Amino acid sequence: MLTIAGRCWLCQCPLHLTIQGICSLCMKHLPVAPPHCLRCGLPSRGGEADCGRCLLKPPPWDAMIFASPYEMPVSGLVLRFKFSGQPELDTALARLLLLRWLERYRRRNLPRPDVLLSVPLHQKRYFSRGYNQSELLAKPLARWLHCEYLPDALSRDRQTTSQQSLTERERKWNLRKAFTCHINLRDKHVMLLDDVVTTGSTVREISKILRNQGVASLQIACICRTLQT
């Protein structure tokens, strides 16, 4: 029985292992993040220490891990995954994030998460798109990290205006009281996953809820991080 080899999502060359999604040559040419704060993910030359922004106003999470800056070609793959009906990109993108997390885990000794959560979509947007892109990313990632994925732990209780068209201040107001956590996660090491973090308003709002529950630690993970403030 013949099998059809998978192809690289970027250059279309055949892959030795279909699950890789992106060939080794394209991997070598993916954008590299500049020196950045390991807590908020924004540019900083502070090394292992928190940046000045985090020292003055610490975010409600302990670490941020991202696979790539919001730059081509990874940002293009995310847009295809999110808006062009290509959910089959989930494994390739999740693998990029896994590789970056493993780098941080080995270097910084991040706690391995007990629980993985994904940023929820409102029901109307879910039905319109047909899937929650963060949920698709979370499933293989949780399997690889050997942690529990709780898809129903978080809900978005009201439909909010699209964040893309809003300023940072408007994003914060847009998301107030938009989320609920339905499970007690006290003393758990938690990873919260989103596809893209721009200003951080969405993950910040959810993180406050999780912090109030008394989680042991909280990591934010995303495929792309916007590095311009």
N, C-alpha and C positions, 0 to 999 in steps of 0.2 A: 504494500500500500504506500503510495507516494504522499508526502506531506509538503505543504507549501511553507517555505521559510518566511519568517517575519522580516519586515524591512524597517530600517531606521526611520523614525518619524521626521528627521531633519534632512538627511541626504538620500534616503530611499535605497541605500545599499542593503543587501541581504545581511541578516544577523545570524550569528552562530547560535545564540540563544534568544528566542523570541521575547522572553520576559524582560530582557534588558531594555528594549524599546528604543534606545539611543546607542549608536555604535561607539566604539572606543575612540575613534578619531574625532567624532563630533563632541564627545565628552571632554576631550582635551582642549577644545576651543570654546567651551561654554564660558560665559562671563564670570569673572572672579570678583567677589566682594572686596571693597577697599577695607583697610583697618576700621573696625567698628566696635561699638560697645556690645558686650556679650549679653547684656540685660535688655536693652531696648532695640538693638540692631541698627542704630543710626551711626553714621560715620564718627569715629573717635580714634585718637591715638593713645588712649589711656591703657592699652594692653589688657591685663586681666582685671583691672579695677573698673568700677562703674564710672561712666562718663559724668561730666558736670551736670547734665540735665537730670540724670538719675539720682545724683547725690542731692540736688535741690528739691526734686519732686519725684520720688521713686515710683515707678509704675507698679500696679498691683500684681505683678508676676516676678518670677526669679530669673528667667532666662528666655531668650528668643532665638530660635533656630530657623534659618531659611535656606532653601536650596540655591537660590540665585537672587541677585538684585533684579528689580523689575526692568529688565532689558531683554531685547531680542537675543537669541531665538526662544528662550524659555518663556518670556512673557507672551509670545505669539502662540506657543503651545497651550498656555493657560487660557487664552482667549478662545482658541478652538475648542478646548475641553469644556469651557463654561458656556459659550454662546453659539457654537456651531454644531451642537448635537453630536459630539465625538467623545462619549463617555469611556470609550476603550483606551483613551490616553491615561486613565487613572493609574495603572500599574507602573508605567514609565515615569510619571511625575512623582508618584509615591516613592519609587526607588531612588530618585534624585534626593529627596528629602531624607530618606533613610541613610544614605551615604554621608550626608552632611551631619546628621545627628550622631552617627557613629564616630565621626571625627571629633565632635565636641565631647562625646561621652568618654572617649579615650584620653582626651587632653584635660578636660575639666572635671571629670568624674561626676557628670550629671547623674542624678538618681534615675534609675530605670522606672518609667511610669507604671503605676498599678492600674491606672484607668486612662483611657483615651476618650475624649469628647470631641465632637465636631460642631462647628457653628451651624445652628439650624436655619432653615429657610421658613418663611411664612407659608402656610398651606397653599395659598393662591399662587405664589411664585413657584412652589414645588410642582404643582399641577401644570403650570404653564411651561416650565422647563422640562419636566419629566423626571428629574433626578436632582439630588443635592450633591453638588460637586465635592464638597468637603466630606460628605459621608462616603462617597466612592473612594476618596483618597484614604480615609481612616481605616477601612476594612483590611486592605493588605498591610498597611503600616502596623496596625495592632497585632496582626498575625506574626509579622517579622520581629516585633519588639516583645512578643510573648506577654502582652498585657490585655486586659479586658476592654472591649469597646462597648460603650453604652449609648446606642443611637437615640434612645428616647429620654435620656437624662435631662436634656435642655429643650426648651420650646421657645419659639418666637411668637409672642401672644398677640401682637398687632402688626399689621402691614405698615412698613415704614417707607418713606420716600427713598428712591435709589441714592446710595451714598456717593456715587460718582459725580453728581452735579452739585454737591454741597461743600461749603467751606468746613474747616476743622471744627469751628464752633457750632455750626449748624448740625454737623454729624453727631456731636455729643448730645444736643437737645433732641435730635431725631430718634435716638436710641434709648432715651430715658424710659425705664420700666418696660422695655420691649421684650425682655427675656425672663424666663423662670427656670430654676433648677428643681427637678422633681425627686432627686435622690440625695441622701445624706452622704457626703464625701469627706467627712471629718477624718483627719489624719491620713488621708490618701495622697500619694504622689500622682499628680494629674498632669496630663498633656492636653492642651486645647488646640485644635487644628482648624485652620482656615486656609483658603486657597491663596489669597493675597492680603497682606497687611499694608495699608497706606498710612493713614494717620494713627491707626491703632484704636480708634474709637469703639469699634465693635468688640474686639477682644478685651478692651479695658472695661467695658460695661459688664461683660460676662465674668471677667476676672474678679470684679468687686463682689459679685454674688458668691463666687467660690471662696474668696478670702473670708467672707463673713461666715461661711460654714466651717472654717478652720482647717482647710486642706494643709497637708504637711509641706508640699511644695507645688509650684505651678510653672509649667513650661508652655510657652507659646510656640507653635510650629506652623510654618507656612511654606508654600512653594516659592513665592516671590515676596520680597520686602522692598517697598519704595524707600529709597535712601535720601531723597530730597525732602526737607522740612518746609 
